[in-house]
Amino acid sequence: MSQLTTVDATFLHAENATTHAHIAGLGIVDAGTCPGGRLTVPMVAELIRARAHLAARPLRQRLVQVPLGLDNPYWEDDPDFEPERHICEMGLPAPGTDRQLADIVALLHEQPLDRTRPLWEMVLIQGLAGGRTAVYVKVHHAAIDGVMAAETLAALLDLSPEPRDLPADETARAQAPGTAAMVGTGLLNAAMHPVRSAMSAARTVPYLDEVPGLSSIPGVGLMSSMVQGALRRPELPRAPRPSAPPTPFNHPIGRRRSVACGELPLDEIKEIRRALGGSVNDVVMALCATALRQWLDKRGDLPERPLVAAVPVSLRRGGGGAAAEPGNQVTIMTAPLATHVPDPADRYTSVRRDMDVAKRRFTGSSGAWVRDMSGLLPAPIAGAVTRLALQAAPAVSLRPINLIISNVPGPQFPLYLCGAKVLGYYPISVITDVSGGLNITVFSYDGKVDVGIVACRNLVPDPSEIIDHLVDALDELKSLSRE
């Protein structure tokens, strides 16, 4: 039995008619290597039935709400769990192009998950050109973070076409407390909340300049430094905290989504890193800066100051993984993105410098402001206040960041699903009014960097343009690194 953390619950509270807090992945597999030459629903359902207990958040668990919303919901095993209820199959019309696939994935990503059953869905998309099959998997962010998603993939995939031996399912079935127990615990937590909230606020004050939106308010950085000094904490570097400029993708989002996927050679990115210095993530951020600069400049909307990018960071420590630290353990690091710098060499230098300062600032702080701030409000009103705040943000032109850019390291060897080789895996994430109508997530896998972009269709109708600009940006940095 486990209960949602305040961060987990925030992902539930954030949902409304235009915002859905699920994350997804689009796997492309060579179905010809499956038994019978085709990946089918029964094959995948049997795989999940046998391995659901190995996932970081068991795939058979559902939400149980506390009466009157007194407390955060609990997880329990669904007594009616059948993998087949979560998996369906559809076909692309000929010729089965990648563009057709992206349009179908966008439609699937627009649909919310059913909260009355385990919070995931899978769609097998047949008919992709070249004998390939696409596997779209959607999971609610309340149930899983990046590390948990990676562990779940590891549970379902194999290192060879032959399935590995599995440990027996000896896990006890999780069951939520009874109504009386949930109400009693909820009342106790409500009584203790003022103390916990005060402690969370006290932990947050020294690091207010890390909070997007607050960080750009004059005096916040100075106040944080003064509090750190009063507490005799090590002096942290003062990162630049620019306000996020207006862009075409920083307007209220609609219901519809647009999706694009692409890939870049990991060895070329590493070659650039060796020649120009920095890390693989620095190269990825520089590529995004150049691609977004080109996209904005093409429309005459290039701001004169840098964009502000939010970069998700895992708070898991010690290699214990999701099993040791259940619930979302994630925070946000913000940094300027030098889209305003015209010279490619200067732009790369600026990205490296800004990321280095942001990382040193983040490493020296608690990095836990997301967790602390999500616990400031008591559970009975947290949902309503969160939704109200998200709806009010566009009305008052609150723009803490421009977009989210996430870089997830993955395995550098091939994996297999039901005997089918996984050719690529493209992450499809979340957009909101506050975080911006554009999200770029990359996943390194088997010598490639697979790029998944999701956007509001009203604001960015064709994100494949950004994929093209990423390819151009890679060529630009390759030329620069060889000079």
C-alpha positions in Angstrom: 0.0 0.0 0.0 1.4 3.4 -0.9 0.0 6.9 -1.1 0.6 9.6 -3.7 3.2 12.2 -2.7 2.2 15.9 -2.9 4.2 16.1 -6.2 2.3 13.1 -7.6 -1.0 14.6 -6.6 0.0 17.9 -8.3 0.1 16.2 -11.7 -3.5 15.1 -11.1 -4.5 18.6 -10.0 -3.0 20.2 -13.0 -5.3 18.5 -15.5 -8.1 20.4 -17.1 -9.8 20.5 -20.5 -6.6 21.5 -22.4 -3.9 20.1 -20.1 -3.3 16.4 -19.7 -0.4 15.3 -17.4 0.5 12.0 -19.1 3.9 11.2 -20.6 4.3 8.8 -23.5 6.9 7.0 -25.6 6.7 6.0 -29.2 8.7 2.8 -29.9 9.4 1.7 -33.5 10.0 -2.0 -33.8 10.9 -4.4 -36.6 7.8 -6.6 -36.3 9.2 -9.0 -38.9 11.4 -10.6 -36.2 8.3 -11.5 -34.0 7.0 -15.0 -34.0 4.6 -15.1 -36.9 6.1 -11.9 -38.3 3.6 -9.6 -36.6 3.3 -7.9 -33.2 -0.2 -8.6 -31.8 -2.3 -7.5 -28.8 -2.4 -11.0 -27.3 1.4 -11.2 -27.4 2.0 -7.9 -25.7 -0.8 -8.5 -23.2 0.7 -11.8 -22.1 4.1 -10.1 -21.7 2.6 -7.4 -19.5 0.6 -10.0 -17.5 3.9 -11.8 -16.7 6.0 -8.7 -15.9 3.6 -6.1 -14.5 5.0 -6.8 -11.0 8.5 -5.9 -12.2 7.6 -2.4 -13.2 8.7 0.5 -10.9 5.0 1.4 -10.4 3.2 -1.9 -10.9 1.1 -1.6 -14.1 -1.9 -3.2 -12.4 -2.3 -0.5 -9.7 -5.2 2.0 -9.8 -6.1 5.1 -7.8 -8.3 5.1 -4.7 -9.7 8.4 -3.7 -10.0 9.5 0.0 -13.5 10.6 1.0 -14.2 14.3 0.7 -10.7 14.8 -0.8 -9.3 14.9 2.8 -5.9 13.5 1.7 -4.0 12.4 -1.4 -5.2 9.3 -3.1 -3.7 5.8 -2.5 -2.5 3.1 -4.9 -3.9 -0.4 -4.9 -4.0 -3.4 -7.2 -7.0 -3.4 -9.5 -8.8 -6.7 -8.8 -10.2 -6.6 -12.3 -6.9 -5.9 -14.0 -6.6 -7.3 -17.5 -3.9 -6.0 -19.8 -6.1 -6.5 -22.8 -8.3 -3.6 -21.5 -5.4 -1.2 -21.9 -4.1 -2.3 -25.3 -5.6 -1.7 -28.7 -4.5 -2.0 -32.3 -5.0 0.3 -35.3 -3.6 0.6 -38.8 -2.2 3.4 -40.9 -3.6 3.9 -44.3 -1.1 3.4 -47.2 1.6 4.4 -47.7 2.2 4.5 -43.9 4.5 7.4 -43.7 6.2 8.9 -40.6 4.1 12.0 -41.0 0.9 10.0 -40.9 2.2 8.3 -37.8 3.0 11.6 -36.1 -0.6 12.8 -36.8 -2.1 9.6 -35.3 0.2 9.9 -32.2 -0.9 13.6 -31.8 -4.6 12.5 -31.8 -3.8 9.7 -29.2 -1.9 12.2 -27.0 -4.8 14.5 -26.9 -7.0 12.0 -25.0 -7.0 11.8 -21.2 -6.5 8.6 -19.3 -9.4 6.9 -17.5 -8.8 7.4 -13.7 -11.0 4.5 -12.7 -8.4 2.0 -13.8 -4.6 1.7 -13.9 -3.2 4.9 -15.5 -1.7 3.6 -18.7 -2.6 2.7 -22.3 -0.9 1.2 -25.2 -1.7 1.3 -28.9 -0.1 -0.9 -31.6 0.0 1.0 -34.9 0.4 -1.3 -37.8 1.1 -0.5 -41.5 4.1 1.7 -41.1 6.3 1.7 -44.2 9.2 -0.8 -44.2 7.4 -3.5 -42.3 7.7 -1.6 -39.0 5.2 -1.4 -36.2 4.8 1.6 -33.9 4.0 1.1 -30.2 2.6 4.1 -28.4 2.6 3.9 -24.6 1.0 6.5 -22.4 1.4 6.7 -18.6 0.1 9.3 -16.2 2.9 11.4 -14.6 1.3 10.9 -11.2 2.3 7.3 -11.5 5.8 7.6 -13.0 8.8 9.9 -13.4 11.7 9.5 -15.8 13.7 7.0 -13.7 10.6 4.9 -13.1 9.8 5.0 -16.8 13.3 3.7 -17.6 12.9 0.9 -15.0 9.5 0.0 -16.5 11.0 -0.2 -20.0 13.7 -2.4 -18.6 11.1 -4.7 -17.1 9.2 -5.1 -20.4 12.2 -5.4 -22.8 14.8 -8.0 -23.3 18.5 -7.9 -24.4 18.0 -10.5 -27.1 15.1 -11.8 -29.2 14.8 -14.7 -26.7 12.9 -13.7 -23.5 14.8 -13.9 -20.3 14.0 -16.0 -17.3 11.7 -14.1 -14.9 11.5 -14.2 -11.1 8.2 -15.5 -9.8 5.6 -12.9 -8.8 5.8 -13.1 -5.0 4.7 -9.5 -4.3 1.8 -9.0 -1.9 -1.2 -7.4 -3.5 -1.4 -3.8 -2.6 -4.7 -2.7 -1.0 -5.7 0.8 0.1 -6.8 1.3 3.7 -10.5 1.2 4.5 -12.6 4.3 4.5 -12.4 4.9 8.2 -8.6 4.5 8.2 -8.2 6.9 5.2 -10.5 9.5 6.8 -8.6 9.2 10.1 -5.2 9.6 8.5 -6.5 12.4 6.4 -7.7 14.3 9.5 -4.4 13.7 11.2 -2.5 15.0 8.2 -4.8 18.0 8.0 -4.1 18.8 11.7 -0.3 18.5 11.1 -0.3 20.4 7.9 0.4 23.9 9.3 3.6 22.6 10.9 4.7 20.7 7.8 3.8 23.7 5.5 5.9 26.1 7.7 8.8 23.7 7.5 8.5 23.4 3.7 8.3 27.2 3.4 11.4 27.6 5.6 13.3 25.1 3.4 12.3 26.9 0.2 13.2 30.5 1.2 17.0 30.2 0.7 16.4 28.9 -2.8 13.5 31.1 -4.1 15.7 32.3 -6.9 15.6 28.8 -8.4 11.8 29.0 -8.7 10.7 29.9 -12.3 8.8 33.2 -12.3 9.9 34.2 -8.8 13.5 34.2 -9.9 13.0 37.2 -12.2 11.4 39.4 -9.6 13.9 42.1 -8.5 15.3 41.5 -5.1 14.5 37.7 -4.9 18.1 36.7 -5.7 19.5 39.1 -3.1 17.1 37.9 -0.5 18.0 34.3 -1.2 21.7 35.1 -0.8 21.1 36.9 2.4 19.1 34.0 3.9 21.8 31.6 2.8 24.4 33.8 4.5 22.3 34.0 7.7 22.1 30.2 7.8 25.8 30.0 7.2 25.4 27.9 4.1 28.1 27.8 1.4 27.8 30.7 -1.0 26.3 29.5 -4.3 26.9 31.0 -7.7 24.4 33.7 -8.8 22.9 32.3 -11.9 21.4 34.8 -14.4 17.6 34.9 -14.0 16.1 36.5 -17.1 12.4 36.8 -17.5 11.0 34.6 -20.3 10.3 36.7 -23.4 7.1 36.4 -25.5 7.2 33.8 -28.3 4.5 32.3 -30.6 4.4 29.2 -28.4 3.8 31.1 -25.1 0.1 31.6 -25.3 -2.8 29.7 -23.8 -2.8 26.2 -25.2 -5.8 24.5 -26.9 -7.0 20.9 -26.8 -5.2 19.7 -29.9 -1.6 18.5 -30.2 1.0 18.3 -32.9 3.9 15.8 -32.8 7.2 15.3 -34.6 10.0 12.7 -34.2 13.5 12.6 -35.5 17.0 11.3 -34.7 20.5 12.5 -34.6 23.8 10.4 -34.5 25.1 10.2 -31.0 28.7 9.7 -32.2 28.6 13.1 -34.0 27.3 14.8 -30.9 30.1 13.2 -28.9 32.6 14.4 -31.5 31.3 18.0 -31.1 31.6 17.7 -27.3 35.2 16.5 -27.6 36.2 19.3 -30.0 34.3 22.2 -28.3 34.2 21.1 -24.7 31.3 20.6 -22.4 28.9 17.7 -22.1 26.6 15.8 -24.3 23.7 17.7 -22.6 25.5 21.0 -23.4 25.5 20.0 -27.1 21.9 19.1 -27.0 20.9 22.4 -25.4 23.0 24.3 -28.0 21.3 22.4 -30.8 17.9 23.3 -29.4 19.0 27.0 -29.1 20.0 27.1 -32.7 16.9 25.3 -34.0 14.6 27.5 -32.0 16.5 30.6 -33.2 16.0 29.6 -36.8 12.3 28.7 -36.2 11.6 32.1 -34.5 13.7 34.2 -36.9 11.9 32.6 -39.9 8.6 34.0 -38.5 10.1 37.4 -37.4 9.5 36.6 -33.8 13.1 36.2 -32.5 13.4 37.9 -29.1 16.3 40.2 -28.3 17.0 38.4 -25.1 17.5 34.7 -24.4 14.6 32.2 -24.0 14.3 30.5 -20.6 14.4 26.7 -20.7 13.3 24.4 -17.9 15.3 21.2 -17.6 13.8 18.3 -15.5 16.3 16.8 -13.1 16.0 13.6 -11.0 16.4 13.9 -7.2 17.0 10.1 -6.8 20.2 9.5 -4.9 22.4 6.5 -4.2 21.3 4.3 -7.1 18.4 2.9 -5.1 16.1 3.5 -8.0 12.4 4.0 -7.9 11.8 1.0 -5.6 13.8 2.8 -2.8 12.1 6.2 -3.4 8.5 5.7 -4.5 6.7 8.5 -6.2 7.9 11.3 -8.4 11.4 12.4 -7.4 11.9 15.2 -9.9 12.6 18.9 -9.9 13.2 21.7 -12.4 16.5 23.5 -13.2 16.1 26.7 -15.3 18.7 28.3 -17.5 18.9 31.0 -20.2 18.9 29.6 -23.8 21.1 31.8 -26.0 18.8 32.0 -29.0 19.6 35.8 -29.2 23.3 35.2 -30.0 23.9 35.3 -33.8 27.4 33.8 -34.0 27.4 30.0 -33.7 30.7 29.8 -31.7 29.5 32.6 -29.3 26.1 30.9 -29.0 27.7 27.5 -28.0 30.0 29.3 -25.5 27.0 31.1 -24.0 25.0 27.8 -23.7 27.9 26.1 -22.0 28.5 28.9 -19.6 24.9 29.3 -18.6 24.4 25.6 -18.2 27.5 25.3 -16.1 26.4 28.1 -13.7 22.9 26.6 -13.5 24.3 23.2 -12.7 26.7 24.5 -10.1 23.9 26.5 -8.5 21.6 23.5 -8.6 24.3 21.1 -7.2 25.0 23.4 -4.2 21.3 23.7 -3.3 18.7 21.3 -2.0 17.0 21.1 -5.4 13.8 20.2 -3.7 11.7 23.3 -4.1 9.2 21.5 -6.3 8.5 19.0 -3.5 8.4 21.6 -0.8 6.2 24.0 -2.7 3.8 21.3 -3.7 3.2 20.6 -0.1 2.4 24.1 1.0 -1.4 23.7 0.5 -3.5 21.2 2.4 -4.9 18.4 0.3 -8.6 19.4 0.4 -7.9 22.7 -1.3 -4.7 21.9 -3.3 -6.5 20.7 -6.4 -8.8 23.7 -6.7 -6.1 26.2 -6.0 -3.7 24.6 -8.5 -6.2 24.5 -11.3 -7.2 28.2 -10.5 -3.6 29.2 -10.6 -2.9 27.5 -13.9 -6.0 29.0 -15.5 -5.1 32.5 -14.1 -1.5 32.4 -15.3 -2.2 33.3 -18.9 -4.7 36.0 -17.9 -2.0 37.9 -15.9 0.7 37.2 -18.5 2.7 35.0 -16.1 5.4 33.4 -18.2 8.0 31.8 -15.9 9.6 29.8 -18.7 9.4 29.4 -22.5 9.6 25.7 -22.9 10.8 22.4 -21.3 13.9 20.6 -22.8 14.7 17.2 -21.4 17.6 14.9 -22.1 17.2 11.3 -20.9 20.1 8.9 -21.2 19.2 5.4 -22.4 20.9 2.1 -23.2 23.5 2.0 -26.0 22.6 -1.5 -27.1 19.5 -2.9 -28.9 16.5 -4.0 -27.0 13.6 -6.4 -28.0 9.9 -6.4 -27.4 8.3 -9.9 -27.8 11.2 -10.8 -30.0 10.9 -7.6 -32.2 14.0 -5.4 -32.3 13.3 -1.8 -31.0 14.6 0.5 -33.7 14.0 3.7 -31.9 12.2 5.2 -28.9 10.8 8.8 -29.1 9.6 10.4 -25.9 6.4 12.5 -26.0 5.9 14.6 -22.9 3.6 17.4 -21.4 2.7 20.9 -22.3 0.8 23.4 -20.2 -0.1 27.1 -20.2 2.6 27.8 -17.7 5.5 25.7 -19.1 4.7 26.7 -22.7 3.1 25.1 -25.7 6.3 23.4 -26.8 8.2 20.5 -25.3 11.4 18.9 -26.7 12.6 15.6 -25.1 15.5 13.5 -26.3 16.4 9.9 -25.5 19.7 8.4 -26.4 19.4 4.8 -27.6 21.7 2.4 -29.4 24.0 5.0 -31.0 21.3 7.6 -31.7 19.6 10.5 -30.0 15.9 10.1 -30.6 14.0 13.4 -30.5 10.3 13.7 -29.6 8.5 17.1 -29.9 5.0 17.8 -28.7 3.3 21.1 -29.1 -0.1 22.8 -29.1 -1.3 22.5 -32.7 -2.8 26.0 -32.5 0.6 27.5 -31.7 3.1 25.2 -33.5 1.2 23.4 -36.3 4.2 21.6 -37.7 7.0 20.8 -35.2 8.8 18.8 -37.9 10.3 22.1 -38.9 12.1 22.2 -35.6 13.4 18.7 -36.3 14.8 19.9 -39.6 16.4 22.9 -37.9 18.0 20.5 -35.4 19.6 18.6 -38.3 20.9 22.0 -39.7 22.2 22.9 -36.2 24.1 19.7 -36.0 25.8 20.4 -39.3 26.7 23.9 -38.1 28.3 22.6 -34.9 30.1 19.9 -36.9 31.6 22.5 -39.2 32.5 24.6 -36.2 34.2 21.7 -34.4 36.4 21.0 -37.4 37.8 24.5 -37.9 
